[in-house]
Structures are given as structure tokens and as C-alpha cells.
Amino acid sequence: MTGQVAIGDLDTDHLIPLKQSLQQLLSTQLAELTFAQIVDGLPVEQSDTKWIFGHDPDLSGREAPSDNGFKTVFEWKSVFQVEDLMILSDNLQAAQSFQNTATGTREFHLRLIEMLAISLHTIAAQLFSYTNKPPYKCPRPQEPYVCLFTPSTIPGFSDPPEPMETPELIPSPHPTFLLHMDYRFHDQYPMGISDVVGYWAEYRIFGGVVLFDRGESEEELRDIYFHPNAGYRVFKLSEEQFNQLITFCLRTDDDSSPESSSPCPLPMAAEPQALRIHCDDTFDLHIFRDKYERNRLVIPDDRAGPPRRIRLEDDPGAQAVQQSLNQHFEEQDAKLASKLE
């Protein structure tokens, strides 16, 4: 692991907004639920876990974290101090860039979100390393697929092999259940598997791993993007979403503005007309947080790239057609049912 620097080293004008934002985020039920799952080393069963792991017996029917998970998170929050949080020295430039911004500006708010994502990621990774020890909970080894039938009457096929009495189990490629499918390269992460869990926590709380358009220089912060899990495309936050996030993070107890009573906007999802980008294209468009977070897809010139699947939710036009068809068939079914009565 690389060296560390303290969040508390920021000047007061930048530390206070970051502290306020992080405390606001950690006070949400969503954060408590996420951190309790980290303590358990197991997520609750949801649509994304089924998409990744299928109906895994360790997750099947798991509707909530354990009481011990919530208890540990409550005890941790009672002693946690933002000023004492140590982030990796790899993030020193991000902290310095944040400190160089003028408070209240758009650049200040962008850099604030960057530091908030780094801080949340670090807390989740550290909490996991403190409460979980190897071997970590992960999908069970699977038996290899053995074809017990081959059509020997077809030319080129031979008789099937004799089935193995005790087939060797294949270990899971996933080091933990707490992972985002596109951020699982623990061998190249500074904190290893704990970083995998950190990316998962970002996705669960924000709605996706937090990325930025860094421009041609790859040192700027132009816009914010979230990278959801389970095959959804990277999407750009709208200005309204960006403002909602900033308003929520900087909300104070004595704030009497109408926005102060608005509910937590997290996790966020792509708006219908949001700019969506395939994850293999983000690096070419200078959209990332850290270069080591994922591996760039390299396709030889003489080969076509893999087919790109798209989920219905990432195609508003196709989704509208599907909804229209569903409504049409429901109306037809209702008319038919009324005639049969």
C-alpha cells in the first residue's frame, strides 16, 4: 500500500464543507445499510446480485444485514472523526486541487464531489479490512461442466468421455460478493480486495462508481459521470442532478430553504435523455477517476470487438416502445375479458 495523508490537513474553508458533506452522507439510512453489508461481508439479495451471482445459496433469501452488522456500524460512527480519515497519497493531487478552488464555484463543487467519493471509498475499504479477514466470503467453487453426451453418429464427434468420479472444483473468479463487475481488478489496486469493496460501496450509495470528464489534459474536472453495475452504461449527471447532490451535501440543520426539506437524492439513476457511454469507451473520452481502476480494452486491428449488449433501460426509445406495447396488450386483454363475462 502507498503512503497516506490526512483529510484534516485541508484548510478550514475546504475541510468544513467536506466534513459536512461526508457526515450528511453517512447519516443516511442508505449508507448505514451499505456499511452493515460490508461488515457482514455479504450483500442483501437484489436484482444486481442475481444478475452477477445467480441464485447463490449464501445470498438466497437474504433480505437485510445482520444485527451485528448494524451494531458494528453504529459503534464505528460514534467514534469516527472526519479529520482523522487517512486517504492514500495517490489522492494528494486531488486534495490539493480541491484546496486550490475558490469556495462556492462550480469547480469547487466538482472537486468537493471528487473528495467525497474518495473519502467514502476509503471508509468502505478500511471498514471492510477491519471487520473481514481472509478468506473472504465469496461465491462457492463450482463443479466443471462435463458433457456426458455427444452424438457419435455425427461425423467428427467421438464417444463421450467417462465422467470423473470426483471432478475438481473451479474456484470463483470473484474475490468477494461485494463487487462491481467492472471494478474487480484487485491485483492492481493499492488496497487490493478492500478497494473492490470501496467501488461497490460507491455504486450502492451514489448509484454508480463516481467518474469525471477530465478533458484533454486529463487533469481537469468538467462533468460528473456515474458507472452503475450489472451491465448498465456510464451516464452523465444532469445539471439538475448535480445541483440536487450539492444541495443535499451542503445542507445544514438551520437551513430553512425549500430545498433543505427535499429527500435524499441518492442513489441516482440516469435520466431518460442522459448521455450514456459504453464502459469500454470511457478512457478514450478521458472519463475516469484513476487510471488503474479498470483495464483498457485493446482490440487487434484485424479483429472485430466483442458484441455490445445494451439493457432496455439504457435505450429510452426502445423502452417507450416496449411500454406502449405492454399497455396495448393489457387493453386488448381487458376488452377480451369483458366480452367473456
ChimeraX attribute file (.defattr): number of C-alpha atoms within 10 A of each C-alpha:
attribute: neighborCount
match mode: 1-to-1
recipient: residues
	/A:1	9
	/A:2	9
	/A:3	10
	/A:4	14
	/A:5	16
	/A:6	16
	/A:7	20
	/A:8	17
	/A:9	13
	/A:10	16
	/A:11	10
	/A:12	11
	/A:13	11
	/A:14	20
	/A:15	19
	/A:16	16
	/A:17	17
	/A:18	25
	/A:19	20
	/A:20	16
	/A:21	24
	/A:22	20
	/A:23	17
	/A:24	17
	/A:25	21
	/A:26	16
	/A:27	12
	/A:28	13
	/A:29	12
	/A:30	17
	/A:31	22
	/A:32	20
	/A:33	19
	/A:34	23
	/A:35	27
	/A:36	26
	/A:37	22
	/A:38	27
	/A:39	24
	/A:40	20
	/A:41	21
	/A:42	21
	/A:43	24
	/A:44	21
	/A:45	19
	/A:46	13
	/A:47	10
	/A:48	13
	/A:49	21
	/A:50	14
	/A:51	12
	/A:52	17
	/A:53	15
	/A:54	13
	/A:55	13
	/A:56	14
	/A:57	11
	/A:58	16
	/A:59	19
	/A:60	14
	/A:61	12
	/A:62	14
	/A:63	11
	/A:64	15
	/A:65	21
	/A:66	15
	/A:67	10
	/A:68	12
	/A:69	21
	/A:70	20
	/A:71	13
	/A:72	16
	/A:73	20
	/A:74	14
	/A:75	10
	/A:76	12
	/A:77	14
	/A:78	8
	/A:79	8
	/A:80	12
	/A:81	12
	/A:82	19
	/A:83	15
	/A:84	12
	/A:85	16
	/A:86	18
	/A:87	21
	/A:88	17
	/A:89	15
	/A:90	14
	/A:91	17
	/A:92	15
	/A:93	11
	/A:94	18
	/A:95	23
	/A:96	12
	/A:97	17
	/A:98	24
	/A:99	19
	/A:100	13
	/A:101	17
	/A:102	13
	/A:103	15
	/A:104	8
	/A:105	10
	/A:106	14
	/A:107	19
	/A:108	19
	/A:109	21
	/A:110	21
	/A:111	25
	/A:112	26
	/A:113	23
	/A:114	21
	/A:115	22
	/A:116	19
	/A:117	22
	/A:118	21
	/A:119	23
	/A:120	20
	/A:121	25
	/A:122	23
	/A:123	21
	/A:124	25
	/A:125	23
	/A:126	19
	/A:127	21
	/A:128	25
	/A:129	18
	/A:130	11
	/A:131	13
	/A:132	16
	/A:133	10
	/A:134	7
	/A:135	8
	/A:136	14
	/A:137	17
	/A:138	19
	/A:139	18
	/A:140	14
	/A:141	12
	/A:142	12
	/A:143	12
	/A:144	11
	/A:145	8
	/A:146	12
	/A:147	10
	/A:148	10
	/A:149	10
	/A:150	12
	/A:151	11
	/A:152	11
	/A:153	9
	/A:154	8
	/A:155	7
	/A:156	7
	/A:157	10
	/A:158	12
	/A:159	11
	/A:160	13
	/A:161	11
	/A:162	9
	/A:163	10
	/A:164	8
	/A:165	6
	/A:166	7
	/A:167	12
	/A:168	11
	/A:169	11
	/A:170	12
	/A:171	14
	/A:172	12
	/A:173	10
	/A:174	19
	/A:175	20
	/A:176	20
	/A:177	23
	/A:178	26
	/A:179	25
	/A:180	26
	/A:181	16
	/A:182	20
	/A:183	20
	/A:184	24
	/A:185	18
	/A:186	18
	/A:187	9
	/A:188	14
	/A:189	17
	/A:190	15
	/A:191	19
	/A:192	15
	/A:193	23
	/A:194	26
	/A:195	26
	/A:196	27
	/A:197	31
	/A:198	30
	/A:199	29
	/A:200	29
	/A:201	29
	/A:202	25
	/A:203	23
	/A:204	22
	/A:205	23
	/A:206	22
	/A:207	20
	/A:208	25
	/A:209	26
	/A:210	23
	/A:211	23
	/A:212	25
	/A:213	21
	/A:214	19
	/A:215	14
	/A:216	11
	/A:217	7
	/A:218	15
	/A:219	14
	/A:220	16
	/A:221	19
	/A:222	14
	/A:223	18
	/A:224	22
	/A:225	23
	/A:226	24
	/A:227	29
	/A:228	25
	/A:229	23
	/A:230	16
	/A:231	19
	/A:232	20
	/A:233	22
	/A:234	27
	/A:235	24
	/A:236	24
	/A:237	21
	/A:238	17
	/A:239	11
	/A:240	9
	/A:241	18
	/A:242	17
	/A:243	14
	/A:244	17
	/A:245	21
	/A:246	16
	/A:247	17
	/A:248	21
	/A:249	22
	/A:250	19
	/A:251	19
	/A:252	13
	/A:253	6
	/A:254	7
	/A:255	11
	/A:256	10
	/A:257	9
	/A:258	7
	/A:259	12
	/A:260	16
	/A:261	11
	/A:262	11
	/A:263	9
	/A:264	18
	/A:265	14
	/A:266	18
	/A:267	13
	/A:268	18
	/A:269	18
	/A:270	23
	/A:271	15
	/A:272	13
	/A:273	13
	/A:274	15
	/A:275	15
	/A:276	20
	/A:277	18
	/A:278	15
	/A:279	19
	/A:280	17
	/A:281	13
	/A:282	16
	/A:283	18
	/A:284	10
	/A:285	14
	/A:286	19
	/A:287	25
	/A:288	24
	/A:289	21
	/A:290	11
	/A:291	11
	/A:292	13
	/A:293	18
	/A:294	18
	/A:295	13
	/A:296	14
	/A:297	10
	/A:298	8
	/A:299	10
	/A:300	7
	/A:301	7
	/A:302	6
	/A:303	7
	/A:304	8
	/A:305	11
	/A:306	7
	/A:307	6
	/A:308	8
	/A:309	9
	/A:310	12
	/A:311	13
	/A:312	13
	/A:313	14
	/A:314	22
	/A:315	13
	/A:316	14
	/A:317	13
	/A:318	13
	/A:319	15
	/A:320	13
	/A:321	11
	/A:322	13
	/A:323	12
	/A:324	12
	/A:325	12
	/A:326	12
	/A:327	12
	/A:328	12
	/A:329	12
	/A:330	12
	/A:331	12
	/A:332	12
	/A:333	11
	/A:334	11
	/A:335	11
	/A:336	11
	/A:337	10
	/A:338	9
	/A:339	7
	/A:340	6
	/A:341	5
